[in-house]
Amino acid sequence: MFERLISFLQGMPNGGNPAGLSVDDPRVAAAALLFHVMGADGVRSERERDILQDALRTRYNLEGGELEAVMKAGEEADREAVDLYGFTSVLKRALDEEQRTAFIAMMWDIVFADGESHELEDNTVWRVAELMGVDRRARNELRIRASGRTPTLETLNGEQ
């Protein structure tokens, strides 16, 4: 009897969590990082939240309660996290190079949702990109695109 109970619990996602969401779920890891960059400047706007929600909806084909559950799990994971490595390692395993680059673009979209970037937001995206293996040139090109600025050789090389 005890063995059947153990077997049943092991078969449940996330150790019996009915939502099946944990920080090992790429959707939760993505949401956590997006919440992290959203709050890096100390201000979380509705515009940033809308962009985060649209990004998760589009990327992971989430709707309604499932979208809200992923967002809630991501926000909670971000609050409890001591570093970014746990989230970035999940995404690095789950996403190919092109998808990781697209994720960094999502982060920049949130950074520039209010029309400007803060140095802590820039630093967060830089750290996430480094941990996920997105190169400096791609990261800078995505930043320029999200900011709406015209690129120069200096900005492409990271000299801002």
DSSP file (Angstrom, degrees, kcal/mol; ACC not computed):
  #  RESIDUE AA STRUCTURE BP1 BP2  ACC     N-H-->O    O-->H-N    N-H-->O    O-->H-N    TCO  KAPPA ALPHA  PHI   PSI    X-CA   Y-CA   Z-CA
    1    1 A M     >        0   0    0      0, 0.0     4,-1.9     0, 0.0     5,-0.2   0.000 360.0 360.0 360.0 -48.0    0.0    0.0    0.0
    2    2 A F  H  >  +     0   0    0      1,-0.2     4,-2.4     2,-0.2     5,-0.2   0.889 360.0  53.0 -60.0 -40.5    2.8    2.4    1.0
    3    3 A E  H  > S+     0   0    0      1,-0.2     4,-2.6     2,-0.2    -1,-0.2   0.876 106.8  52.0 -64.4 -37.8    4.6    1.7   -2.3
    4    4 A R  H  > S+     0   0    0      2,-0.2     4,-2.4     1,-0.2    -1,-0.2   0.891 109.6  49.8 -65.5 -38.7    1.5    2.5   -4.3
    5    5 A L  H  X S+     0   0    0     -4,-1.9     4,-2.6     2,-0.2    -2,-0.2   0.928 112.0  47.4 -64.6 -45.7    1.2    5.8   -2.5
    6    6 A I  H  X S+     0   0    0     -4,-2.4     4,-2.4     1,-0.2    -2,-0.2   0.930 112.5  49.9 -60.6 -45.8    4.8    6.7   -3.2
    7    7 A S  H  X S+     0   0    0     -4,-2.6     4,-1.4     1,-0.2    -2,-0.2   0.901 110.9  49.7 -60.0 -42.8    4.5    5.7   -6.8
    8    8 A F  H  X S+     0   0    0     -4,-2.4     4,-0.6     1,-0.2     3,-0.2   0.931 112.1  47.0 -62.1 -47.1    1.3    7.8   -7.2
    9    9 A L  H >< S+     0   0    0     -4,-2.6     3,-0.8     1,-0.2    -2,-0.2   0.867 109.5  53.5 -65.6 -36.8    3.0   10.9   -5.7
   10   10 A Q  H 3< S+     0   0    0     -4,-2.4    -1,-0.2     1,-0.2    -2,-0.2   0.809 105.6  55.1 -67.9 -27.9    6.1   10.5   -7.8
   11   11 A G  H 3< S+     0   0    0     -4,-1.4    -1,-0.2    -3,-0.2    -2,-0.2   0.636  89.4  94.1 -78.3 -14.1    3.9   10.4  -10.9
   12   12 A M  S X< S-     0   0    0     -3,-0.8     3,-1.0    -4,-0.6     2,-0.1  -0.569  87.6-107.4 -77.7 140.5    2.3   13.7  -10.0
   13   13 A P  G >> S+     0   0    0      0, 0.0     3,-1.0     0, 0.0     4,-0.6  -0.459  99.6   5.5 -66.1 140.0    3.9   16.8  -11.5
   14   14 A N  G >4 S-     0   0    0      1,-0.2     3,-1.0     6,-0.2     7,-0.1   0.848 131.6 -62.4  55.2  40.6    5.9   18.9   -9.0
   15   15 A G  G <4 S-     0   0    0     -3,-1.0    -1,-0.2     1,-0.3    -5,-0.1   0.800 111.1 -35.5  62.4  31.0    5.4   16.4   -6.2
   16   16 A G  G <4 S+     0   0    0     -3,-1.0    -1,-0.3     1,-0.3    -2,-0.2   0.411  90.4 148.8 103.7  -2.0    1.7   16.7   -6.1
   17   17 A N    X<  -     0   0    0     -3,-1.0     3,-1.3    -4,-0.6    -1,-0.3  -0.545  42.2-146.1 -64.2 117.2    1.2   20.4   -6.9
   18   18 A P  T 3  S+     0   0    0      0, 0.0    -1,-0.2     0, 0.0    -4,-0.0   0.809  98.1  52.2 -61.6 -29.8   -2.1   20.4   -8.7
   19   19 A A  T 3  S-     0   0    0      2,-0.1     3,-0.1    -5,-0.1    -5,-0.1   0.719 100.1-139.7 -76.9 -18.8   -1.0   23.3  -11.0
   20   20 A G    <   +     0   0    0     -3,-1.3     2,-0.5    -7,-0.3    -6,-0.2   0.751  52.7 140.9  69.3  23.7    2.1   21.3  -11.9
   21   21 A L        +     0   0    0     -8,-0.2     2,-0.3    -7,-0.1    -1,-0.2  -0.861  15.2 148.1-108.4 132.2    4.2   24.5  -11.7
   22   22 A S    >   -     0   0    0     -2,-0.5     3,-2.0    -3,-0.1     6,-0.3  -0.916  62.0 -94.9-146.1 171.8    7.7   24.7  -10.3
   23   23 A V  T 3  S+     0   0    0     -2,-0.3    67,-0.1     1,-0.3     6,-0.1   0.649 120.8  67.2 -67.5 -12.5   10.8   26.7  -11.0
   24   24 A D  T 3  S+     0   0    0      4,-0.1    -1,-0.3     5,-0.1     3,-0.0   0.548  79.1  95.2 -81.9  -6.9   12.0   23.8  -13.2
   25   25 A D  S X> S-     0   0    0     -3,-2.0     4,-2.5     1,-0.1     3,-0.7  -0.751  76.9-140.6 -82.3 121.6    9.1   24.6  -15.6
   26   26 A P  H 3> S+     0   0    0      0, 0.0     4,-2.6     0, 0.0     5,-0.2   0.813 101.5  57.4 -55.5 -30.9   10.6   26.9  -18.4
   27   27 A R  H 3> S+     0   0    0      2,-0.2     4,-2.2     1,-0.2     5,-0.1   0.903 109.7  43.5 -66.1 -40.2    7.4   28.9  -18.3
   28   28 A V  H <> S+     0   0    0     -3,-0.7     4,-2.8    -6,-0.3    -1,-0.2   0.907 113.6  50.8 -71.2 -42.7    7.8   29.7  -14.6
   29   29 A A  H  X S+     0   0    0     -4,-2.5     4,-2.2    -7,-0.2    -2,-0.2   0.919 112.1  47.9 -60.6 -43.4   11.5   30.4  -15.1
   30   30 A A  H  X S+     0   0    0     -4,-2.6     4,-2.4    -5,-0.2    -2,-0.2   0.937 112.6  48.2 -62.3 -47.0   10.8   32.8  -17.9
   31   31 A A  H  X S+     0   0    0     -4,-2.2     4,-2.7     1,-0.2     5,-0.2   0.906 110.0  53.1 -61.0 -41.9    8.0   34.5  -15.9
   32   32 A A  H  X S+     0   0    0     -4,-2.8     4,-2.3     1,-0.2    -1,-0.2   0.922 110.9  45.6 -60.7 -45.3   10.4   34.9  -12.9
   33   33 A L  H  X S+     0   0    0     -4,-2.2     4,-2.4     2,-0.2     5,-0.2   0.887 112.9  50.3 -66.7 -38.0   13.1   36.5  -15.0
   34   34 A L  H  X S+     0   0    0     -4,-2.4     4,-1.9     2,-0.2    -2,-0.2   0.894 111.9  47.6 -67.8 -38.6   10.6   38.8  -16.7
   35   35 A F  H  X S+     0   0    0     -4,-2.7     4,-1.8    -5,-0.2    -2,-0.2   0.885 110.2  54.8 -65.2 -37.3    9.2   39.8  -13.3
   36   36 A H  H  X S+     0   0    0     -4,-2.3     4,-0.6    -5,-0.2    -2,-0.2   0.942 111.1  41.8 -63.2 -47.5   12.8   40.3  -12.1
   37   37 A V  H >< S+     0   0    0     -4,-2.4     3,-0.7     1,-0.2     4,-0.4   0.849 110.1  59.7 -69.1 -31.3   13.7   42.8  -14.8
   38   38 A M  H 3< S+     0   0    0     -4,-1.9     3,-0.3     1,-0.2     5,-0.3   0.869 113.7  36.5 -62.6 -35.9   10.3   44.4  -14.5
   39   39 A G  H >< S+     0   0    0     -4,-1.8     3,-1.9    -3,-0.2    -1,-0.2   0.415  87.2 100.0 -97.0   2.1   11.1   45.3  -10.9
   40   40 A A  T << S+     0   0    0     -3,-0.7    -1,-0.2    -4,-0.6    -2,-0.1   0.833  85.5  46.7 -60.7 -33.4   14.8   46.0  -11.3
   41   41 A D  T 3  S-     0   0    0     -4,-0.4    -1,-0.3    -3,-0.3    -2,-0.1   0.397 118.3-109.5 -89.7   4.4   14.3   49.8  -11.3
   42   42 A G  S <  S+     0   0    0     -3,-1.9     2,-0.4     1,-0.2    -2,-0.1   0.447  91.4  95.4  85.8  -0.7   12.0   49.7   -8.3
   43   43 A V        -     0   0    0     -5,-0.3     2,-0.6     2,-0.0    -2,-0.3  -0.987  51.2-168.9-129.2 125.4    8.9   50.5  -10.4
   44   44 A R        -     0   0    0     -2,-0.4     2,-0.2    -5,-0.1    -5,-0.1  -0.933  17.3-167.1-113.1 109.1    6.4   47.9  -11.8
   45   45 A S     >  -     0   0    0     -2,-0.6     4,-2.1    -7,-0.2     5,-0.1  -0.529  32.7-120.2 -94.5 161.4    4.0   49.6  -14.2
   46   46 A E  H  > S+     0   0    0      2,-0.2     4,-2.7     1,-0.2     5,-0.2   0.870 115.4  57.6 -63.5 -36.7    0.9   48.2  -15.8
   47   47 A R  H  > S+     0   0    0      2,-0.2     4,-2.2     1,-0.2    -1,-0.2   0.924 107.2  47.2 -60.9 -44.6    2.4   48.6  -19.2
   48   48 A E  H  > S+     0   0    0      1,-0.2     4,-2.6     2,-0.2    -1,-0.2   0.914 112.2  50.0 -62.5 -42.8    5.3   46.4  -18.2
   49   49 A R  H  X S+     0   0    0     -4,-2.1     4,-2.7     1,-0.2    -2,-0.2   0.892 109.3  51.6 -63.5 -39.7    2.9   43.8  -16.7
   50   50 A D  H  X S+     0   0    0     -4,-2.7     4,-2.7     2,-0.2    -1,-0.2   0.909 110.9  47.7 -63.1 -42.1    0.9   43.9  -20.0
   51   51 A I  H  X S+     0   0    0     -4,-2.2     4,-2.5     2,-0.2    -2,-0.2   0.916 112.3  49.7 -65.2 -42.6    4.0   43.2  -22.0
   52   52 A L  H  X S+     0   0    0     -4,-2.6     4,-2.3     2,-0.2    -2,-0.2   0.937 112.7  47.1 -60.0 -47.2    5.0   40.4  -19.7
   53   53 A Q  H  X S+     0   0    0     -4,-2.7     4,-2.6     1,-0.2    -2,-0.2   0.916 113.2  48.0 -62.4 -44.7    1.6   38.9  -19.9
   54   54 A D  H  X S+     0   0    0     -4,-2.7     4,-2.7     2,-0.2     5,-0.3   0.887 110.3  52.9 -63.7 -38.5    1.5   39.2  -23.7
   55   55 A A  H  X S+     0   0    0     -4,-2.5     4,-2.8     2,-0.2     5,-0.3   0.931 112.9  42.9 -63.0 -45.7    5.0   37.7  -24.0
   56   56 A L  H  X S+     0   0    0     -4,-2.3     4,-2.2     2,-0.2     6,-0.5   0.906 114.2  51.6 -67.3 -41.0    4.0   34.6  -21.9
   57   57 A R  H  X>S+     0   0    0     -4,-2.6     4,-0.8    -5,-0.2     5,-0.8   0.935 117.7  38.1 -59.6 -47.5    0.7   34.3  -23.7
   58   58 A T  H  <5S+     0   0    0     -4,-2.7     3,-0.3     3,-0.2    -2,-0.2   0.943 119.3  44.6 -71.2 -49.4    2.3   34.4  -27.1
   59   59 A R  H  <5S+     0   0    0     -4,-2.8    -3,-0.2    -5,-0.3    -2,-0.2   0.882 128.5  25.6 -66.2 -40.0    5.5   32.3  -26.4
   60   60 A Y  H  <5S-     0   0    0     -4,-2.2    -1,-0.2    -5,-0.3    -2,-0.2   0.306 101.1-121.1-111.8   8.4    3.8   29.6  -24.4
   61   61 A N  T  <5 +     0   0    0     -4,-0.8     2,-0.3    -3,-0.3    -3,-0.2   0.924  55.0 163.5  53.5  50.5    0.3   29.7  -25.9
   62   62 A L      < +     0   0    0     -5,-0.8     2,-0.3    -6,-0.5    -1,-0.2  -0.759  13.9 175.7-103.0 146.4   -1.3   30.4  -22.5
   63   63 A E    >>  -     0   0    0     -2,-0.3     4,-1.3     0, 0.0     3,-1.1  -0.965  44.7 -23.5-142.2 158.9   -4.7   31.7  -21.8
   64   64 A G  H 3> S+     0   0    0     -2,-0.3     4,-2.3     1,-0.2     5,-0.2  -0.017 123.9   3.6  50.4-128.7   -7.0   32.4  -18.8
   65   65 A G  H 3> S+     0   0    0      1,-0.2     4,-2.5     2,-0.2    -1,-0.2   0.828 131.0  55.7 -62.7 -35.2   -6.3   30.6  -15.6
   66   66 A E  H <> S+     0   0    0     -3,-1.1     4,-2.2     2,-0.2    -1,-0.2   0.917 108.9  47.6 -65.2 -42.3   -3.3   28.8  -16.9
   67   67 A L  H  X S+     0   0    0     -4,-1.3     4,-2.5     1,-0.2    -2,-0.2   0.931 113.0  48.4 -62.7 -46.5   -1.6   32.1  -17.8
   68   68 A E  H  X S+     0   0    0     -4,-2.3     4,-2.8     1,-0.2    -2,-0.2   0.889 110.1  52.3 -62.0 -39.1   -2.5   33.6  -14.4
   69   69 A A  H  X S+     0   0    0     -4,-2.5     4,-2.6     2,-0.2    -1,-0.2   0.912 110.9  46.8 -64.2 -42.5   -1.1   30.5  -12.7
   70   70 A V  H  X S+     0   0    0     -4,-2.2     4,-2.7     2,-0.2    -2,-0.2   0.914 113.8  48.5 -65.6 -42.6    2.2   30.8  -14.6
   71   71 A M  H  X S+     0   0    0     -4,-2.5     4,-2.6     2,-0.2    -2,-0.2   0.925 113.1  47.1 -63.8 -43.7    2.4   34.5  -13.8
   72   72 A K  H  X S+     0   0    0     -4,-2.8     4,-2.3     2,-0.2    -2,-0.2   0.921 114.1  47.3 -63.9 -43.7    1.7   33.9  -10.1
   73   73 A A  H  X S+     0   0    0     -4,-2.6     4,-2.6     1,-0.2    -2,-0.2   0.896 113.5  49.0 -64.6 -39.9    4.2   31.1   -9.9
   74   74 A G  H  X S+     0   0    0     -4,-2.7     4,-2.3     2,-0.2    -2,-0.2   0.901 111.3  48.3 -66.0 -41.8    6.8   33.2  -11.7
   75   75 A E  H  X S+     0   0    0     -4,-2.6     4,-2.0     2,-0.2    -2,-0.2   0.908 114.1  46.9 -65.7 -41.4    6.3   36.2   -9.5
   76   76 A E  H  X S+     0   0    0     -4,-2.3     4,-1.9    -5,-0.2    -2,-0.2   0.913 111.4  51.3 -65.5 -42.9    6.5   34.0   -6.4
   77   77 A A  H  X S+     0   0    0     -4,-2.6     4,-1.2     1,-0.2    -2,-0.2   0.903 109.4  50.9 -61.9 -40.7    9.7   32.3   -7.7
   78   78 A D  H  < S+     0   0    0     -4,-2.3     3,-0.5     1,-0.2    -1,-0.2   0.917 109.0  51.1 -62.4 -43.0   11.3   35.7   -8.3
   79   79 A R  H  < S+     0   0    0     -4,-2.0    -1,-0.2     1,-0.2    -2,-0.2   0.858 115.6  41.8 -62.0 -35.6   10.5   36.9   -4.8
   80   80 A E  H  < S+     0   0    0     -4,-1.9    -1,-0.2    -5,-0.1    -2,-0.2   0.589  91.9 109.0 -89.0 -11.4   12.0   33.7   -3.3
   81   81 A A     <  -     0   0    0     -4,-1.2     3,-0.1    -3,-0.5    -3,-0.0  -0.340  47.1-167.2 -72.9 145.3   15.1   33.6   -5.6
   82   82 A V  S    S+     0   0    0      1,-0.2     2,-0.3    -2,-0.1    -1,-0.1   0.570  76.2   1.8-101.9 -15.4   18.6   34.3   -4.3
   83   83 A D        -     0   0    0      1,-0.0     4,-0.2    -5,-0.0    -1,-0.2  -0.924  67.3-114.6-155.7-179.7   20.1   34.5   -7.8
   84   84 A L  S  > S+     0   0    0     -2,-0.3     4,-2.5     1,-0.1     3,-0.4   0.582  90.5  88.9 -98.0 -13.3   19.2   34.3  -11.5
   85   85 A Y  H  > S+     0   0    0      1,-0.2     4,-2.8     2,-0.2     5,-0.3   0.873  82.1  56.3 -58.1 -42.8   21.2   31.1  -12.3
   86   86 A G  H  > S+     0   0    0      1,-0.2     4,-1.3     2,-0.2    -1,-0.2   0.906 113.2  41.3 -57.5 -43.1   18.4   28.7  -11.4
   87   87 A F  H  > S+     0   0    0     -3,-0.4     4,-2.1    -4,-0.2    -1,-0.2   0.921 115.5  48.9 -71.1 -44.6   16.1   30.3  -13.9
   88   88 A T  H  X S+     0   0    0     -4,-2.5     4,-2.8     1,-0.2    -2,-0.2   0.864 108.4  53.9 -67.3 -33.8   18.6   30.9  -16.6
   89   89 A S  H  X S+     0   0    0     -4,-2.8     4,-1.7    -5,-0.2    -1,-0.2   0.889 107.8  50.8 -68.0 -36.5   19.9   27.3  -16.4
   90   90 A V  H  X S+     0   0    0     -4,-1.3     4,-1.8    -5,-0.3    -2,-0.2   0.943 115.1  42.8 -62.0 -47.3   16.3   26.0  -16.9
   91   91 A L  H  X S+     0   0    0     -4,-2.1     4,-2.5     1,-0.2    -2,-0.2   0.868 109.1  57.1 -69.8 -35.6   15.8   28.2  -20.0
   92   92 A K  H  < S+     0   0    0     -4,-2.8    -1,-0.2     1,-0.2    -2,-0.2   0.882 112.0  42.9 -63.0 -36.3   19.3   27.5  -21.4
   93   93 A R  H  < S+     0   0    0     -4,-1.7    -1,-0.2    -5,-0.2    -2,-0.2   0.848 119.4  43.4 -73.7 -34.9   18.4   23.8  -21.4
   94   94 A A  H  < S+     0   0    0     -4,-1.8     2,-0.3    -5,-0.2    -2,-0.2   0.736 109.1  59.1 -86.5 -23.8   14.9   24.3  -22.8
   95   95 A L  S  < S-     0   0    0     -4,-2.5     2,-0.1    -5,-0.1     0, 0.0  -0.823  71.8-134.0-113.3 145.3   15.6   26.9  -25.5
   96   96 A D     >  -     0   0    0     -2,-0.3     4,-2.5     1,-0.1     5,-0.2  -0.312  44.4 -88.9 -82.1 177.9   17.8   26.8  -28.5
   97   97 A E  H  > S+     0   0    0      1,-0.2     4,-2.1     2,-0.2     5,-0.2   0.892 127.4  48.8 -58.4 -44.3   20.1   29.7  -29.4
   98   98 A E  H  > S+     0   0    0      1,-0.2     4,-2.1     2,-0.2    -1,-0.2   0.895 112.2  48.7 -63.9 -40.8   17.4   31.6  -31.4
   99   99 A Q  H  > S+     0   0    0      2,-0.2     4,-1.9     1,-0.2    -2,-0.2   0.863 109.3  52.4 -69.1 -35.9   14.8   31.2  -28.7
  100  100 A R  H  X S+     0   0    0     -4,-2.5     4,-1.9     2,-0.2    -2,-0.2   0.905 109.8  49.3 -65.6 -39.8   17.2   32.4  -26.0
  101  101 A T  H  X S+     0   0    0     -4,-2.1     4,-1.8    -5,-0.2    -2,-0.2   0.905 109.7  51.7 -64.3 -41.2   17.9   35.5  -28.2
  102  102 A A  H  X S+     0   0    0     -4,-2.1     4,-1.8     1,-0.2    -1,-0.2   0.857 106.5  54.9 -63.5 -34.7   14.2   36.1  -28.6
  103  103 A F  H  X S+     0   0    0     -4,-1.9     4,-2.0     2,-0.2    -1,-0.2   0.917 105.4  51.3 -64.9 -42.2   13.8   35.8  -24.8
  104  104 A I  H  X S+     0   0    0     -4,-1.9     4,-2.3     1,-0.2    -1,-0.2   0.878 106.6  55.5 -62.2 -36.6   16.4   38.6  -24.3
  105  105 A A  H  X S+     0   0    0     -4,-1.8     4,-2.1     1,-0.2    -1,-0.2   0.896 105.3  52.4 -61.4 -39.7   14.4   40.7  -26.8
  106  106 A M  H  X S+     0   0    0     -4,-1.8     4,-1.8     2,-0.2    -2,-0.2   0.903 107.6  52.0 -61.5 -40.9   11.3   40.2  -24.6
  107  107 A M  H  X S+     0   0    0     -4,-2.0     4,-2.4     1,-0.2    -2,-0.2   0.926 109.0  49.4 -62.4 -43.9   13.3   41.4  -21.6
  108  108 A W  H  X S+     0   0    0     -4,-2.3     4,-2.5     1,-0.2    -1,-0.2   0.879 105.8  57.6 -63.5 -36.6   14.4   44.5  -23.5
  109  109 A D  H  < S+     0   0    0     -4,-2.1    -1,-0.2     1,-0.2    -2,-0.2   0.898 109.3  45.4 -59.5 -39.7   10.7   45.1  -24.5
  110  110 A I  H >< S+     0   0    0     -4,-1.8     3,-1.2     1,-0.2     4,-0.3   0.911 110.5  53.8 -69.4 -41.8    9.9   45.2  -20.8
  111  111 A V  H >< S+     0   0    0     -4,-2.4     3,-0.6     1,-0.3     5,-0.4   0.917 115.2  39.7 -57.1 -44.7   12.8   47.4  -19.9
  112  112 A F  G >< S+     0   0    0     -4,-2.5     3,-1.7     1,-0.2    -1,-0.3   0.279  82.8 104.4 -93.3  12.0   11.8   50.0  -22.5
  113  113 A A  G <  S+     0   0    0     -3,-1.2    -1,-0.2     1,-0.3    -2,-0.1   0.830  86.6  45.1 -60.2 -31.2    8.0   49.8  -21.8
  114  114 A D  G <  S-     0   0    0     -3,-0.6    -1,-0.3     2,-0.4    -2,-0.1   0.306 124.5-103.4 -96.3   9.4    8.3   53.1  -20.0
  115  115 A G  S <  S+     0   0    0     -3,-1.7     2,-0.3     1,-0.2    -3,-0.1   0.379  93.7  56.2  90.3  -4.3   10.4   54.7  -22.7
  116  116 A E  S    S-     0   0    0     -5,-0.4    -2,-0.4     2,-0.0     2,-0.4  -0.969  71.2-124.8-151.6 165.2   13.7   54.5  -21.0
  117  117 A S        -     0   0    0     -2,-0.3     2,-0.3    -5,-0.1    -5,-0.1  -0.889  14.3-144.3-116.8 150.8   16.1   52.1  -19.3
  118  118 A H    >>  -     0   0    0     -2,-0.4     4,-2.5     1,-0.1     3,-0.6  -0.821  27.0-117.1-107.0 149.0   17.5   52.1  -15.8
  119  119 A E  H 3> S+     0   0    0     -2,-0.3     4,-2.4     1,-0.3     5,-0.1   0.826 115.9  53.8 -58.8 -32.4   21.1   50.9  -15.2
  120  120 A L  H 3> S+     0   0    0      2,-0.2     4,-2.0     1,-0.2    -1,-0.3   0.856 108.6  49.2 -70.8 -33.6   19.8   48.1  -12.9
  121  121 A E  H <> S+     0   0    0     -3,-0.6     4,-2.5     2,-0.2     5,-0.2   0.933 111.7  49.1 -66.5 -46.0   17.5   46.9  -15.7
  122  122 A D  H  X S+     0   0    0     -4,-2.5     4,-2.5     1,-0.2    -2,-0.2   0.924 111.6  49.5 -57.1 -45.5   20.4   47.0  -18.2
  123  123 A N  H  X S+     0   0    0     -4,-2.4     4,-2.6    -5,-0.2    -1,-0.2   0.884 109.2  52.1 -63.9 -39.2   22.6   45.1  -15.7
  124  124 A T  H  X S+     0   0    0     -4,-2.0     4,-2.6     2,-0.2     5,-0.2   0.938 111.4  45.5 -63.0 -47.0   19.9   42.5  -15.2
  125  125 A V  H  X S+     0   0    0     -4,-2.5     4,-2.9     1,-0.2     5,-0.2   0.912 112.2  52.9 -63.8 -41.0   19.5   41.8  -18.9
  126  126 A W  H  X S+     0   0    0     -4,-2.5     4,-2.4    -5,-0.2    -2,-0.2   0.934 111.5  45.7 -58.1 -47.5   23.3   41.7  -19.3
  127  127 A R  H  X S+     0   0    0     -4,-2.6     4,-2.6     2,-0.2    -2,-0.2   0.920 114.1  47.7 -64.1 -44.3   23.6   39.1  -16.6
  128  128 A V  H  X S+     0   0    0     -4,-2.6     4,-2.0     2,-0.2    -2,-0.2   0.932 112.3  49.7 -62.4 -45.5   20.7   37.0  -17.9
  129  129 A A  H  X>S+     0   0    0     -4,-2.9     5,-2.8    -5,-0.2     4,-0.7   0.916 111.7  48.8 -60.1 -43.9   22.1   37.1  -21.5
  130  130 A E  H ><5S+     0   0    0     -4,-2.4     3,-0.9    -5,-0.2    -1,-0.2   0.935 112.2  47.8 -60.7 -47.3   25.6   36.1  -20.2
  131  131 A L  H 3<5S+     0   0    0     -4,-2.6    -1,-0.2     1,-0.2    -2,-0.2   0.802 114.1  47.4 -65.9 -28.7   24.2   33.2  -18.2
  132  132 A M  H 3<5S-     0   0    0     -4,-2.0    -1,-0.2    -5,-0.2    -2,-0.2   0.471 116.0-112.2 -92.9  -2.5   22.1   32.0  -21.2
  133  133 A G  T <<5 +     0   0    0     -3,-0.9     2,-0.6    -4,-0.7    -3,-0.2   0.765  63.5 149.3  80.5  25.1   24.9   32.3  -23.7
  134  134 A V      < -     0   0    0     -5,-2.8    -1,-0.3    -6,-0.2    -2,-0.1  -0.834  47.2-122.0 -91.4 123.0   23.5   35.2  -25.7
  135  135 A D     >  -     0   0    0     -2,-0.6     4,-2.4    -3,-0.1     5,-0.2  -0.148  14.5-111.9 -71.1 161.8   26.5   37.1  -27.1
  136  136 A R  H  > S+     0   0    0      1,-0.2     4,-2.6     2,-0.2     5,-0.2   0.867 113.5  53.1 -59.7 -42.8   27.2   40.8  -26.5
  137  137 A R  H  > S+     0   0    0      2,-0.2     4,-2.6     1,-0.2    -1,-0.2   0.935 111.3  45.5 -62.8 -46.0   26.6   41.9  -30.0
  138  138 A A  H  > S+     0   0    0      1,-0.2     4,-2.5     2,-0.2     5,-0.2   0.925 112.8  51.9 -62.4 -43.9   23.1   40.3  -30.2
  139  139 A R  H  X S+     0   0    0     -4,-2.4     4,-1.9     1,-0.2    -2,-0.2   0.910 112.2  45.7 -59.3 -43.5   22.2   41.7  -26.8
  140  140 A N  H  X S+     0   0    0     -4,-2.6     4,-2.5    16,-0.2    -1,-0.2   0.892 111.4  51.5 -68.7 -40.2   23.2   45.2  -27.9
  141  141 A E  H  X S+     0   0    0     -4,-2.6     4,-2.4     1,-0.2    -2,-0.2   0.911 111.0  48.6 -62.2 -41.4   21.4   45.0  -31.2
  142  142 A L  H  X S+     0   0    0     -4,-2.5     4,-2.5     2,-0.2    -1,-0.2   0.881 110.1  52.0 -66.0 -37.8   18.3   43.9  -29.4
  143  143 A R  H  X S+     0   0    0     -4,-1.9     4,-2.2    -5,-0.2     6,-0.2   0.934 110.6  47.5 -62.9 -46.0   18.6   46.7  -26.9
  144  144 A I  H  X>S+     0   0    0     -4,-2.5     4,-1.3     1,-0.2     5,-1.1   0.919 112.0  50.0 -62.2 -44.3   18.9   49.3  -29.7
  145  145 A R  H  <5S+     0   0    0     -4,-2.4     3,-0.4     1,-0.2    -1,-0.2   0.921 112.6  46.7 -60.8 -44.7   15.9   47.8  -31.5
  146  146 A A  H  <5S+     0   0    0     -4,-2.5    -1,-0.2     1,-0.2    -2,-0.2   0.836 111.6  51.7 -67.8 -32.2   13.8   47.9  -28.3
  147  147 A S  H  <5S-     0   0    0     -4,-2.2    -1,-0.2    -5,-0.2    -2,-0.2   0.706 105.0-128.8 -78.2 -19.3   14.9   51.5  -27.6
  148  148 A G  T  <5 +     0   0    0     -4,-1.3    -3,-0.2    -3,-0.4     2,-0.1   0.552  61.0 138.5  81.8   7.7   14.0   52.7  -31.0
  149  149 A R      < -     0   0    0     -5,-1.1    -1,-0.3    -6,-0.2    -2,-0.1  -0.417  61.1-108.4 -82.1 160.5   17.4   54.3  -31.5
  150  150 A T        -     0   0    0     -2,-0.1    -1,-0.1    -3,-0.1     2,-0.1  -0.787  41.9-118.0 -85.6 127.5   19.4   54.2  -34.7
  151  151 A P        -     0   0    0      0, 0.0     2,-0.3     0, 0.0    -1,-0.0  -0.347  29.7-170.2 -70.2 146.0   22.5   51.9  -34.2
  152  152 A T     >  -     0   0    0      1,-0.1     4,-2.2    -2,-0.1     5,-0.2  -0.836  39.0-105.4-122.8 166.6   26.0   53.2  -34.4
  153  153 A L  H  > S+     0   0    0     -2,-0.3     4,-1.5     1,-0.2     6,-0.2   0.893 120.5  53.1 -59.2 -39.4   29.2   51.2  -34.4
  154  154 A E  H  4>S+     0   0    0      1,-0.2     5,-3.1     2,-0.2    -1,-0.2   0.919 109.6  46.6 -63.9 -44.0   29.9   52.2  -30.8
  155  155 A T  H >45S+     0   0    0      1,-0.2     3,-1.1     3,-0.2    -1,-0.2   0.864 109.9  53.8 -69.8 -33.2   26.6   51.0  -29.5
  156  156 A L  H 3<5S+     0   0    0     -4,-2.2    -1,-0.2     1,-0.3   -16,-0.2   0.835 108.9  50.0 -66.9 -30.9   26.8   47.8  -31.4
  157  157 A N  T 3<5S-     0   0    0     -4,-1.5    -1,-0.3    -5,-0.2    -2,-0.2   0.389 123.6-105.6 -87.8   3.6   30.2   47.2  -29.7
  158  158 A G  T < 5S+     0   0    0     -3,-1.1     2,-1.1    -4,-0.2    -3,-0.2   0.626  79.5 131.2  86.8  13.2   28.8   47.9  -26.3
  159  159 A E      <       0   0    0     -5,-3.1    -1,-0.2    -6,-0.2    -2,-0.1  -0.753 360.0 360.0-100.4  88.0   30.3   51.4  -25.9
  160  160 A Q              0   0    0     -2,-1.1    -1,-0.2    -5,-0.1    -5,-0.1   0.451 360.0 360.0-100.4 360.0   27.3   53.5  -24.8
